[in-house]
Amino acid sequence: MAMLTVQGVCTGVGATTVAANLAVAITAQEQSTLIIECDSKNLVSSYLGKSESDTKGWASSFSQSGDWREGLFESPEQVHFLPFGQAFLEPEVVEKTVADIISQSMNRYEHIIVLLDSNCHYDSIVDKSDLNLKVAVPTPSCMTLLFRQLDNIDPENTRVILNQYHPEFSISRDISLVMKDVLKARLLSSNVYFDIAVQEAQANLSNTLLLASESAVNREFSQLVAVILSQIEQRSRQR
């Protein structure tokens, strides 16, 4: 079992988009995948066929009955997912419960993706991940926040994904070059370009594989999966 953690450098960079579409792309390769949402914004469902207005999720089920399994769903693409739901849990409760979920699920899935809240630190979960993915966008403010976080990021375990890349804009190209210069191998070679197909798919409670299979961004997610799985395999060999 391989575990990925996905977390935005800050809010609004598309970490949920990346995590959900990665889960779909991995499942499309006939590898069983579970995605666990730790973000109380409860948006991952909107990429997997379940309305985000539906308040049921693992956290709300855990709060009401103590059984997180009641918040488990399966998407049309056979991705198993645990949306957060509508509930308030202290960060330490979220961290402990998600660690328990991972422990109880690791023999059932080939891949577990944990979507982390960008405003919280879940060090015990990140430390156990095979790869920690930080999602950034090519804007000055996001780059500044990312560089501030570098001292607290494990350089061996963390990789950065550049999302919503606009190659037609010089600022986007320039920031990409600066990130490559500073991050070097920590910046994944496969960018995710801005594509309206992502928003159109989400508006239909779906993802790019199902509704925009011929889109450029869908191919980019497939390429990104190949890069990520290769990185995990390399790290596994080094251990």
N, C-alpha and C positions, 0 to 999 in steps of 0.2 A: 504494500500500500504506500502510495506517495501522497504527501499532504502539502498543499500550497496555501499560503496566506496572501490575501490581496487587500491592500489598503491605499487609500488616496493620500497624497502628500497633504492635501487639504480637501475641503468639501468642493463638489462641483467639477471634479476632474474626470469623472466617468468610471470610477472604480467598480460600481455596480454593473455598468455596461460591460466592462472588460471581464469581470468575474462570471457573469451569467453566460456571455457568449463563449468564453473559454470552456465552461462546463458543457455547453451544447456541442462545441467542436470536438472535445475529448470523447464525449459519448458517441458521437458520429463515427468514431474510430473503433466502435464496439468495445469500449472500455468503461466499465460501470463507474458512475460518478455521483457523489453527493456534494451539494453545496449548502453550507451553513451560513446564514446571515446573522451577523452580530450588530447590525446597524438598525436602530429603532425607527429609522425613516421608512423601513418596510417597503422597499422598492424592487427587490429582486424578483418578486412574483410577476411583475409586469412584463418581464422578458420570457416567462415560462408558462404563460397561459392562464394565470390566475390574477384577478384584479387586485391591485394594491389597496383598494378600499375594503377588501375582505380582511377582517381583523384577526383571523385565526392564524396562529403560527406557533413555533416551539416555545417562545417566551410566554405568550399568553396562555398556552396550554399548561406550561410548567407552573405558572402563577396560580391557575385555577385548580388543577388536579394533581400537580407534581409529576405528571408524565409528559415529557417533551415529545414522545412518539405520536401523540395525537395531532401534532402540528406538521407531520411529514406528508409531503405531496409528491406526485410524479407528473412531469410535463409530457406533452404529446411526443417529445423526442426521447422520452424515457430517462430524463434527468431526474434524479431524486433530489428534492430540495426542502430545506427547513427555513421558511421565511420567519422573520422575527415576530411578526404579529403586533397587535396593539397591547403593550404592557410596559410597565416600568420596573426595571431590575437594576440594582446597583452594579457598577462595572465589575466588582469582585465576584458577584453572583453569576454574572454572564460568563466571566472567565472560567470559573470553576465548573459551571454547568456544561459549557461547550467542551471543556477538557473531558468531562465524563461522556458526552455524546461521541466525541472522537474515539475514546477508548472502547466504547461499546459498538462502534460502527466500523472500526478499522479492518475487521475480517470479512466484511460484507462488500466492500468497495475497493476498486483498484486505485481510485483517486478521490481525495476529499479536498474540497476548496472551501476555505474559511474566509468570508468577507468581513473585514474588520472595520469598525467605526474609525474614521480618520481623527476623531477627537479623543480617542481613548488609547491607552497603552495596555496591550495584552501580551506582556513579555513571555509568560510561560507557554503560550500557544505559539508565538513566533519562534521561540527557541527550539521548539520540537518540529517545526516545519522543515520540509526538504528544500523549499525555496520560498523566500519572502519577496513578494512582488509589490513594489511601490509604483503607483500610477501617477504620472505627472502630465501636464500639458505645457506646450511651448509658449508660456507667457512670462514676463519678467517677475511678477509676484510669486508664481509657482516655483520658478527656478530659485528665487531667493529663499523660499521656505524649505525647498529640498536641500539646498546647500547647508542651511542651518542645522538640518537633521543628520547630516552625514556623520558627525562625531558619535552619534548614538545608534548608528546602524551597523550591523555586522557586515563587513565588506565581503566575507566569504559566502554568506547565506542570502544576501539581498541583491535583487536585480531591479532595475527601473524600466518601466514601460512608458514610452512616449505616446500619448493618446491625443486624438484630435489634431493631428499634424496637418498644417496647411503649407505645402511646398511652394505655392504661388505667392506667399507673403514673405518678404525678406526678413521680417522679425522672427517668423517661425523658423526659417532656415538658419538664421544667425544663432538663435537660442539652442537649436539642435546641435550646432557645431560646438558651442561652448560646453554643452552637456557631455558631448563625446570626449572633449578634451579633458574635462574634469573627472568624469565617471569612468572613462575607458571601458573595460570589460563589464563593468557593473550596469552599463546601459545596453539593453537588449538590442540586437541588430535589426529586429523587425518592428517598425513603427506601425501604429494604427492611424490611418489617415482619416480626416474628417469626411463623413459620408452621411448624407441625409437619410439614407436607407436605414440607419440605426434608429433614428427617431420615428420613422414611418413604421418600422417593425414594432417598436415599443408601444406606439399608439394603438396597435392591433393586438396587444398583449402577446407579442411574439418576439422572435429574434431573427437575425439575418439569414441563418441557415434555412429556416422554414419559409420566410417571406421574401428573401432577397438572395437566393442561393447563387445567383450569377453576379452579384455585386462585387465591387473591388474590396470592400471592407470585409465581406465574408471570406474571401481568399486570404486577406491579411490575418484574420483570426486563425485560420487553418495553418498559415505559416508561423504565426506566433506560438501555437501549440507545439509545432515541430521543434521550434527553438527551445521552448521551455522544457519539453520532455528530454531533449538532448542535454540540457544543462543538468537536469536531475540525474540522468544516467551518468554523466561525467562525475558529479559529486559523489554518487554511489560508489563508483570505482575507486575514488580517492580515499574512501573511508576504510 
